[in-house]
Amino acid sequence: MAYSIDLSGRVAFITGASSGLGAQFARTLSAAGAAVVLAGRRLDRLKELRAEIDGAGGDAHVVEVDVTNHDSIKAAVARAETDVGSIDILVNNSGVNTTQRLVDVTPRDYDLILDTNLKGAFFVAQEVGKRMLARSKGAAPGTFTGGRIVNVASMLGLRPLPQVGIYALSKAALIHMTRSMALEWGRFGINVNAICPG
């Protein structure tokens, strides 16, 4: 069964776009007609992906962001909207993992995973969500009202496995965060979902 969607005129902001699922989300959204903002820390890889997407006839832009830094998040979202336009779609994809037994997890390991996978995802969604809410309430300009937020969780957020317990914990919390955002923002036309690869 063939499926296609037209996202012409829409702007998609993808975190963790330098590789893996993030890069694939960017390619897919671009192929559907969206202008894509590739956000992440590895600028060299983001620029390579931008060249690939532009070469295929797409419209790609690069912004540097460290999702563990609140000021970096705010600056990246502001720059994206200044350079490309109001963000209509957020793919909240940044994530990290470590492999170890729970008894071996250090405070540094814990902070790295939770700060990236949960805290970072929350504040990226919050920053984009504030702008989507303002447009829905008529308090900010924009071609489209409402928006779409996709938080990339994991099957491990539903059913943990050994030696990835802290990662699973972060993804379980991300799923619950998604439900909370959907509950608060849905009436403003902002659709918030999580996907669980794996």
Secondary structure, 3 states (H helix, E strand, C coil): CCCCCCCCCCEEEEECCCCHHHHHHHHHHHHCCCEEEEEECCHHHHHHHHHHHHHCCCEEEEEECCCCCHHHHHHHHHHHHHHCCCCCEEEECCCCCCCCCHHHCCHHHHHHHHHHHHHHHHHHHHHHHHHHHHHHCCCCCCCCCCEEEEEECCHHHCCCCCCCHHHHHHHHHHHHHHHHHHHHHHHHCEEEEEECCC
